[in-house]
């Protein structure tokens, strides 16, 4: 995807951003945020890491300010995002953008919404698309839960998903299996 954008002559800018939940890499394209990943997670495209850093890019400066407000518990207008993926992935991410701050949805509910637009979608396919979300936090895949509001799956790690949901005041369920998955992982806090 990134090679395609560069081949089309698109200007890509990159910036490292420190957050309370860890360092992130951000990419902007055409005045919109096209990528935002936690640096210590799989899935950060090598090209994103190798792009020249541009700390003065206005889009990325705006993203850094938005993230600062977000982690301080303040609401601000979300920066525009550029969604690059398959038509199905983009449909899933667009539906995810509709989940309000402090609310959650399930993979099943999201699949039902995507199916209205595309004719068919399974919770598993939605989960696969969520795992490829290139714009963490802005496309709020952390707000998507398993059955019975269970805390499951997040590319940034379940501790981060839990911290983001707690920051937003969203309700979710942790069962014994969830706690075992969290055990041994570095405890994350926004304090």
C-alpha positions, 0 to 999 in steps of 0.5 A: 500500500505505502509503495503504491502511494509513493508510486502515485507521487503522494507525499508521505510524512512520518513522526514519532509520538510519545504517549502514556501507553508507549511510543507510536509512529504516525504517517500522514498523506495528503493532509490526513493521518494514514497510519498510527501504530504502537512501535513495540507491536507487530504490524508497523510497516517497515516503510513507515519506520524508514520514512524521513521524519517530519516533525513540522508536518501540520497534520502530524502536529495536529495529531500529536495535539489531539493525542495529548488531549485524548490521553488527558481525558479531553475531547477534541475534534478527531483528525481526518483519516485516510483509509487505505485497504481492501474495500471490505476493510475500509467498510469495517473501519468506516463503521468503526469510526461511528462508535462514539467515545465511551461506547463499545460495539461487538464484532457481531454488531459491526458485522451486521452493520457492514452487511447492510452496506456490503451484503455479507460479513462475518464477525471473524472477517470483521476481526481480521479487518480490525487486526489490519487497522492502520490507524490505531486509536483514531479508528477506534478498534479498541471499542470493539469487544467480543460476545458479552462485552468481553475484552478480546483482541487488540493489535496494541495488546489487551493491556492497552485496550483495557487502558483506552476503554477505561480512559473513555469510561466504557464498560467491558467484561473481564473474566478469569481467562481475560485476567490470565491473558493480562498476567505477566504483561507490563501493567499500563497506566495513564496516571 
